[in-house]
Amino acid sequence: MFIVPIKSRFKSEPAPDNPKAISRGGKSRAELQVFGERMRYEDRELSAKDVSKLSANEFLWFETFFPQRLADAEKIENNKQHNKETMKVADARRMWAGKATDDESAAAQAAGAEFANRYPGFVRHSENAGAITRYMQQHDLDATQVPSYAEAFSALAIQGAVTISPRDAGIGPEARLTDPQEIKSYPKLHLVLQPSRVSKPEDKLSAEEYRKLNPELFGDNRVPPLIQARIARKQATEEFLKRTESATDSGSITRLIDYKAKG
């Protein structure tokens, strides 16, 4: 969605009629008029998106000669934002009133299931589910969105109004915390309320596969020539000893320290 810091660009007042008046851009009204004619600037209705695309000079030109266009664009954008928020609330209230479509109902069920899977600190039982449902309804939250459940869970846990499980969240040994004061004062509550780590593709790789895909993390793993030579000597010596272990003349046995691997 397009977002523009409108207020920072719309603080304008009608410029005085004095042609020598200096704009905030350092140009006089007369200079801006000449510049605008040369650049073929035209008066037109502006949206917030249009304003964001204006060059600095064209913005000054509108600010000087047609400041109402900038004010109107700000008003339009504010109305759009207000209407969008109003529609979100209206849709949420409609669904909570039992008028959700089949698709919305399915999406709400899927979002609830995903929330429960992603937030292991949440204890799955009817009391918790009921508390989160009531919170979302009271605050006009969209039940088809996982963040709505997460917001409700966090707010209620801070109030000590839901059961939590530090153990399931991998934070502490407590399997269940139900006492409101104990929950509110739990030193790692913020961690219990966090979602579990989302698995990434590399989590499924073996150590060797991960090493091959990320050689820069492990440096050069090739065996240095000196070590290769030592390994070769050791292998050659072991093989030689196996072939001569039945010999009776110990003087004919070549010892490790004397053996030189060929090549």
N, C-alpha and C positions, 0 to 999 in steps of 0.2 A: 504494500500500500504506500502511496505517496505521502510523505511527511515533510513539512517545511516549517521552520520556526517563524511563523507568520508575524508574530508580534514584534520581533526584532527588526522586521523590514517595513512595518506599516506605521511606525511612529512619524507621521507626517502632518504638516499643516499647510493650508493653501499659501503659496508663495506670494509675497507682496507684488504689486504691479510695477514697482521700481525696476526698470530693465537692468540696473547696475547691482541689484541685490545679488548677493553671493549665496549659492546653494551650499549644502553641507559637503558637496564634492569639490568645492573650490571653483566652480564655474558660475559666471553670472547668468541671469535669466536670458539676456540677449545671446550670450554664447551658446547656451543650451538650445535656444530656438534655432540658431543657425546650424548647429550640429545636428539637431533633430531633422531639419529640412534636408540636410545633406545625406543623412542616413535613412531618410524616408520613414521616420517614425510616424505612426498613426494612432489616433485615439481609438481604443477598442475595449470591449469588456474583457476583464481578466479573471482567470481562475487562480487558485493558489499555485497550481502547477505552472501556469503561465508566468506568474511572478517569480518563481524560482529560476526560470530560464532567462529572465531579463538580464542583460548586461548591466554593469554598474552605471554606465551612462544613460541607458534607456530607463533604468529605475529612477535615476535623478530627474529625467525628463518627465516621466509620469508624476513623480512626487512634486514637481514644480508646476506643471500645467494641468494635470488631471488627477489630483490626490484622491478624489472620490472613487476612482477606479480601484485604487489600492485598498481603500476602506471597504468597498463592496466585496472585493475578493476575500478579505479577511472575514467578513460577515458570512459569506457563502460557505467558506471552509468550516467556520465554527458551527454553522447550522448542519452541515454534513456530518461532522463529528457527533453533534448532539443527537441527530437522527439515528446514526449508527448505534450509539449506546442505548437509545430508547428502544430500537428494534431488538437488540440483544435481550433487554429486560423483558420486553413484550413476548418474545419467543419463549424465554425461560418460563415465564408465568403461564403461558398457554400450555406448555408441556406438563408443568406441575399440576395444572388444573385437569389433567387427564385427557388432553386433546392432542397428544403427541401422535405423529404418524407412525406407521409400522417401521419405517426406516429409522426414525428418530428413537423409537423404543429399542430397536436392535442395536443402534449405535450407543445408547445409554448403557445397555447391558454389557456390551463389549468394553466400553470405557471403564465401567466398574470392575470388570474382571481384570483388565490390564492394570488398573490402579492397585488392586489387591496383590497382583503378582509382582509389581515393581516396588512395592513398599512393604517389605517383610516385617517392619515394626508394627504394622497394623494387624490386630488380632481379628480373625474372621469369626465373628459371632453376631447374632441378631441385634444385640444392644449397640454394638459399635456401628453396624450398618444403619440402624435406625437413627442414631445420633448424627451421622454424616448426612443422611437423607434429609433430616429436619433442618440441619444447618444450611444445606444447599438451597432448600426451598425457601427458607426465611431470607436468604441473601440473594435470591434470584440468580443462582449460578446455573450454568448450562450443564446438565447431566450427561451430555454426549461428549464432554471434554474431560480428559484425565486431570488436567490442572485444577478443575473444579473440586474433584475429590481430594486432591492433595492439599488444596487451600483449606478445605473443611477439616481434614485430618490434623493439620498443623494447628489451626486455630483452637480446635477442641482439646488437643493434647496439652497445649499451653495453659488451658483452663482446667486441666485435670479431668476432663469430661469423657474421655475414652480410655479403654484398656490398651496398653502397649506392651510389646515384647522386646526388651533389649537383647535377649538371647537370640531370637529369630533374626534380629537385625544385625547380629554379629558384633554387638557393642558391649554387652555385659552378661553376667550369668543369670539374671532374673528372667524366668520364663514368662511371668505375667506381673504387671504392675497395675493395680486397680484403685489404690487409695489416691484421691485427688491431690492431697498435699505431697505425697511421695512422688507422684508423677511430675508435679509442677517444680519440685526442688531437685529432680534427678539431674545430676551434673552433666550428663551427656545426652540430654533430651534432644538437642538439635541434631545429633547424629542419628538417633533412633528414627527421627522423622525424615531422614534422607532416603531417596530411592536407592535400590541396589544397583551395583555397577552393571551397565548394559554390556553383554558379551560382544566382542568384536571378532571379525574373521580370524585375526592372528591368534586369538585365544585357542582356536581349534588346531593349530599347527603343532607338530612335534617340535622338540627342541632343535633338532638338526634342520628341519624345514625353516624354522624361524631364523636360524643362524644363516642359512643360505640366502634368505630374502633380505637380511639386514647385515651384510658383511661389515659395514662401516661401524657397527656397534661393537664388534668383536676383534677388529684388527685383522692382520694377515695370519690366517690359521695354517698356512703351509709349513711343513716341517723343514727347519733350516738344514742345509747340506751337511753341516758338521754332525747334527743329530742323526741324519739319515745314514751317515757313514758308520756311526757307533752302532746303530740298530743292525746294519748289514753285517758288521763284524760279529756281533753277538749271535745273530742267526746262523752265520756260517760256522762259528765255533760250536754251537749246539749241534748242528748237523754233523760236523766232523766227529764230535765226541760220540754221537750215536753210532756212527759207522765203525768206530775203533774201540768201543767199550769191551769187545770180546778179546782184544789183543792181550797177550800175557807179558809182553815186554813193555813195562811202564815207561822206559826211556824213549819208546817210539811214539808215545802220545804227545801231541803238541798241546801245550797248555794255552789257556785263554790269553794270557799276557803276551805270548810270543806269536800268536796267530795273526796273520795279516790277511784281511779279506782282499781278494783280487778285485781290481778295478776300483 
